[in-house]
Amino acid sequence: MQTRASRVAAVTDAASGDTVRIAWRPIDERGWPGWMWHACDTWIGDHRVFARISPEGDEGRPPLVMLHGAVVAGDYFGPIAWRLDNPCRVYIPDLPGFGRSAASHILTLPEQVDVLDRWMKVHQVSGAVVVANSTGCQVATMLATRHPDRVSRLVLVAPTMDPSIRGLLGLMWRGLLDIPRERQRLWTIWLSDLWASGVVRAIRCVTDAIRDDQAGRLPRLRQPTICVGGERDPICPPRWVESLASCLPDAKTVILPGAPHAMNFSAPDALADVIRSMMDNTGSNESW
């Protein structure tokens, strides 16, 4: 259990043997939910990973890790955090180079996964229910196959990439179609997070995601999974979400009526219900 006072700790990174510095402080974001939330900076090698953490939930329940997509950062999950910060232990990192995190260079997708794995080891997070959105789903599935002890279950929200997308321009066109379907307040998050990551990093990240062979690793995914699609999502339409789920050994699909791409922001009540259903099923060995 963490105190509300600011403090700095040093732990040993089991992967490298290096001493890792962790700085905790009360969260300073206006409107972020709950007094139990903390802001945390963790130095992993040459990278600094910022995270919003609610560590005081029920230790008998699995931790919940939430992974954002390209351009955006962990603040994207604010509406969900309002609904899930009790009784879960919740970890919402900004991946290196995005949001409030810093990176020494533009990381590839496998490098993002390696840093995330080391960050979870430092914070002693294993067997987590991982909720990911958009390109964050590709980070999540790679984490689940390369480091399966970190992930017990998955909730893939608007999972990319639909193979019918024709490159970066095709993805941008679908993104433009999605914009008027989202809540206007989401613009403030998109623009501020894009400014923080930079256009070059954002394009590199999206290009990396388009090239990623996620389909090749999906059959190796053993964790129970819920694939969540939005009925009005032009980036990851329901037919693609259902197709992706069919490639997984243990998965089901939920399509949220009327929801666009950013369901964690635009349809938080419905998505929170899906996440809670997955949390409640953790520990069961029964198939869907």
HUCOR-V990814 format. One line per field, one symbol per residue. phi: phi as a letter, one per 30 degrees, with the letter a starting at -180 (. if undefined). A space follows every 10 residues. Layout:
phi = ???
//
This chain:
phi = .cddddabbb bcdddciddc cbccaedcdd iddidddbcb cbcciccccc bcbcccdddd cddccccdcd idbddecedd eecbdbcddc bbdddejbhc dbbdaddded dedddddddd dechcbhddc cbbhdddddd ddddddbddd bcbbbcchdc cddddciddd dddddddded dcddddedde dddddddjdd dddddddedd ddddedcedd dcdebccccc ecdddbdedd dddddddcdb bbcbcdeidd ddddccbddd dddddddddd cdjdcddd
//
